[in-house]
Amino acid sequence: MRLASDAMKRLFIAVVALVGAGGCGRELPPVGQVRLFVDTDATVPASPDDITPDEGPPPLFDTLIVDVYEPSADTPCEGCTRAFAIDEGMLRAREVSFGIPAEPGVDGYVVRLRLYQAAATLTGDVPAATDQGPPPSVIDRWVSLPTVSDEGIVDAHVLLGTDQVGVPLGSLQEPLEIERGPVTSSQVGTWPGAQRVTCAGEPREGEVCVPGGAFWMGHPRAIGVGLGDAWDQRRLVKLAPFYLDQQEVTVAQWRAYQPDGGPEVTAWSGGSTGDALLDYCTFTTVPGPRDAMPVVCLTVEGARGYCQAQGKDLPTEAQLEYVAGGLASRLFVWGSDEPNCEDAVLRRYGYGIFLDLGLAGCEPDVPPGGAEVVGGLLDEKRRDRLALMGGEIYDLVGNVSEWALDRWNRQGEPCWSAGGVYVDPLCAQDSPADGSFPVFRLGSFAVGSRQAIAAARAFIDSDVAKNGNGIDLGFRCARPGI
């Protein structure tokens, strides 16, 4: 097998190097070989020479890794592993192909194909497998090659389907059968889940339609931010369109619902020094300067009751992360660069309990700091907003964190351990490790930029939040768009 292995290495390296440059049309050496074409229905980056405006769904994958195994081998042959970038132009031109020499009449050659998004990793390397199987952000497929004859060329092709992400697809010992023939027409970008879907009907006052689509939920920069987020567990999520409040629910809106505040809310202490936690609560029973502030210091049950009284509900974790990442899995709604003090209401330290902690941050305009009025982000200097066709959504990076509809589960626990595409996910079961807790998302005036990234997750006891530890925790409402 040594001659076959050397030939395989030389040809495999040569042809992979020519992928994207018409490699399929070059004259092949006089040995038996399989010419393997690769295609996908996923969205991938546009061709570098494509100058048309990018208004479609974001790319979900950008890198292909190919490993070739000779018969009975448990590791790829020497020099037979390659990773290279792919783009839409290459796939439409059917240029993602390579020749694999094989000993004539011998069965057992296996190819492993892995498609992932290197741009979203910290190192560019393919994410590692989990205890449950393939990494949830990788399409990982093993195929057996057809037998070849002397100096013959056998064409075969593989379609890496988006719905197969994170799902076991064969193995070295039991590879899948391969389709004969070349790719006749690429399916790139045809996966229905990636297409933007608008809402049916019209938005109500104060809300905007968030178009449905697909995004990567999770980010490697979120590792270690929340309890149980010890590794990168990005997963592909498909959401239906939904309506979302443009701003967080205010004190005035809550008072119109519960004039005396009700048992689910703790009122403002009346103090302005910030020396006590309740100085940062916002609710008052009489109108005043706090009316346009987000209502905080309340339970998740109270928040949900308010939304349901409006014919809505709390948004899910996935919905909040989708908008906070700009519908494109960004670190922040505007992109990846860190926020400064003018971008969002973050790190508002400088008075009372925060001053005692000795934390450096963004000096509040007036004591005690804390949340600002929800309309404050109309200031054009601030980037903490998502512009959509029907209007803007504010306070997705800072001001106050927000209750979600989900129950808490760690990464890898039942709600977040399956492969495949998650369709409108909602976690309704308790965490085996941590118990029964509601989830909250998004950053606030009391945290730094690392805790404010779109993928950061956290939980808190609902009554504890009401009784003072929820001074930076409010909510907004959502409803289905179809």
Secondary structure, 3 states (H helix, E strand, C coil): CHHHHHHHHHHHHHHHHCCCCCHHHCCCCCCCEEEEEEEECCCCCCCCCCCCCCCCCCCCCCEEEEEEECCCCCCCCCCCEEEEECCHHHHHCCCCEEEEECCCCCCCCEEEEEEECHHHCCCCCCCCCECCECCCCCEEEEEECCCCCCCCEEEEEEEECHHHCCCCECCCCCCECCEECCCCCCCCCCCHHHCCECCCCCCCCCEEEECEEEEEECCHHHCCCCCCCCCCCCEEEEECCEEEECCCCEHHHHHHHCCCCCCCECECCCCCCCCCHHHHCCECCCCCCCCCCECCCECHHHHHHHHHHCCCECCCHHHHHHHHCCCCCCCECCECCCCCCCCCCCCCCCCHHHHHCCCCCCCCCCCCCCCCCHHHHHCCCCCCEEEECCEEEECCCCCCEEEEEEECCCCCCHHHCCCCCEECCCCCCCECCCECCEEEECCCCCCCCHHHCCCCEEECCHHHHHHHHCCCEECCCEEECC
